[in-house]
């Protein structure tokens, strides 16, 4: 039984590291998505504001 527990520890250690790396990469991807959405929203907002400001002047 002890041998099985030791074997499981050896197998689990790399898996835990892989899951940690995966989670870090997913976090970076999600942060990038949020940044992209923020930039797009900012661009659309600026275009919307410019349109109405130009519309009021013209």
CNS distance restraints for C-alpha pairs under 8 A (distance, minus, plus):
assign (resid   1 and name CA) (resid   5 and name CA) 6.44 0.50 0.50
assign (resid   2 and name CA) (resid   6 and name CA) 6.26 0.50 0.50
assign (resid   3 and name CA) (resid   7 and name CA) 6.13 0.50 0.50
assign (resid   4 and name CA) (resid   8 and name CA) 6.13 0.50 0.50
assign (resid   5 and name CA) (resid   9 and name CA) 6.26 0.50 0.50
assign (resid   6 and name CA) (resid  10 and name CA) 6.35 0.50 0.50
assign (resid   7 and name CA) (resid  11 and name CA) 6.26 0.50 0.50
assign (resid   8 and name CA) (resid  12 and name CA) 5.88 0.50 0.50
assign (resid   9 and name CA) (resid  13 and name CA) 6.07 0.50 0.50
assign (resid  10 and name CA) (resid  14 and name CA) 7.50 0.50 0.50
assign (resid  11 and name CA) (resid  15 and name CA) 6.86 0.50 0.50
assign (resid  12 and name CA) (resid  16 and name CA) 5.99 0.50 0.50
assign (resid  13 and name CA) (resid  17 and name CA) 6.43 0.50 0.50
assign (resid  14 and name CA) (resid  18 and name CA) 6.17 0.50 0.50
assign (resid  15 and name CA) (resid  19 and name CA) 6.16 0.50 0.50
assign (resid  16 and name CA) (resid  20 and name CA) 6.18 0.50 0.50
assign (resid  17 and name CA) (resid  21 and name CA) 6.22 0.50 0.50
assign (resid  18 and name CA) (resid  22 and name CA) 6.05 0.50 0.50
assign (resid  19 and name CA) (resid  23 and name CA) 6.10 0.50 0.50
assign (resid  20 and name CA) (resid  24 and name CA) 6.27 0.50 0.50
assign (resid  21 and name CA) (resid  25 and name CA) 6.22 0.50 0.50
assign (resid  22 and name CA) (resid  26 and name CA) 6.15 0.50 0.50
assign (resid  23 and name CA) (resid  27 and name CA) 6.10 0.50 0.50
assign (resid  24 and name CA) (resid  28 and name CA) 6.33 0.50 0.50
assign (resid  25 and name CA) (resid  29 and name CA) 6.19 0.50 0.50
assign (resid  26 and name CA) (resid  30 and name CA) 6.09 0.50 0.50
assign (resid  27 and name CA) (resid  31 and name CA) 6.10 0.50 0.50
assign (resid  28 and name CA) (resid  32 and name CA) 6.15 0.50 0.50
assign (resid  29 and name CA) (resid  33 and name CA) 6.24 0.50 0.50
assign (resid  30 and name CA) (resid  34 and name CA) 6.26 0.50 0.50
assign (resid  31 and name CA) (resid  35 and name CA) 6.23 0.50 0.50
assign (resid  32 and name CA) (resid  36 and name CA) 6.12 0.50 0.50
assign (resid  33 and name CA) (resid  37 and name CA) 6.14 0.50 0.50
assign (resid  34 and name CA) (resid  38 and name CA) 6.09 0.50 0.50
assign (resid  35 and name CA) (resid  39 and name CA) 6.17 0.50 0.50
assign (resid  36 and name CA) (resid  40 and name CA) 6.14 0.50 0.50
assign (resid  37 and name CA) (resid  41 and name CA) 6.00 0.50 0.50
assign (resid  38 and name CA) (resid  42 and name CA) 6.06 0.50 0.50
assign (resid  39 and name CA) (resid  43 and name CA) 6.17 0.50 0.50
assign (resid  40 and name CA) (resid  44 and name CA) 6.13 0.50 0.50
assign (resid  41 and name CA) (resid  45 and name CA) 5.98 0.50 0.50
assign (resid  42 and name CA) (resid  46 and name CA) 6.10 0.50 0.50
assign (resid  43 and name CA) (resid  47 and name CA) 6.17 0.50 0.50
assign (resid  44 and name CA) (resid  48 and name CA) 6.05 0.50 0.50
assign (resid  45 and name CA) (resid  49 and name CA) 6.11 0.50 0.50
assign (resid  46 and name CA) (resid  50 and name CA) 5.96 0.50 0.50
assign (resid  47 and name CA) (resid  51 and name CA) 5.97 0.50 0.50
assign (resid  48 and name CA) (resid  52 and name CA) 6.43 0.50 0.50
assign (resid  49 and name CA) (resid  53 and name CA) 6.05 0.50 0.50
assign (resid  50 and name CA) (resid  54 and name CA) 5.91 0.50 0.50
assign (resid  51 and name CA) (resid  55 and name CA) 5.89 0.50 0.50
assign (resid  52 and name CA) (resid  56 and name CA) 6.03 0.50 0.50
assign (resid  53 and name CA) (resid  57 and name CA) 6.38 0.50 0.50
assign (resid  54 and name CA) (resid  58 and name CA) 5.95 0.50 0.50
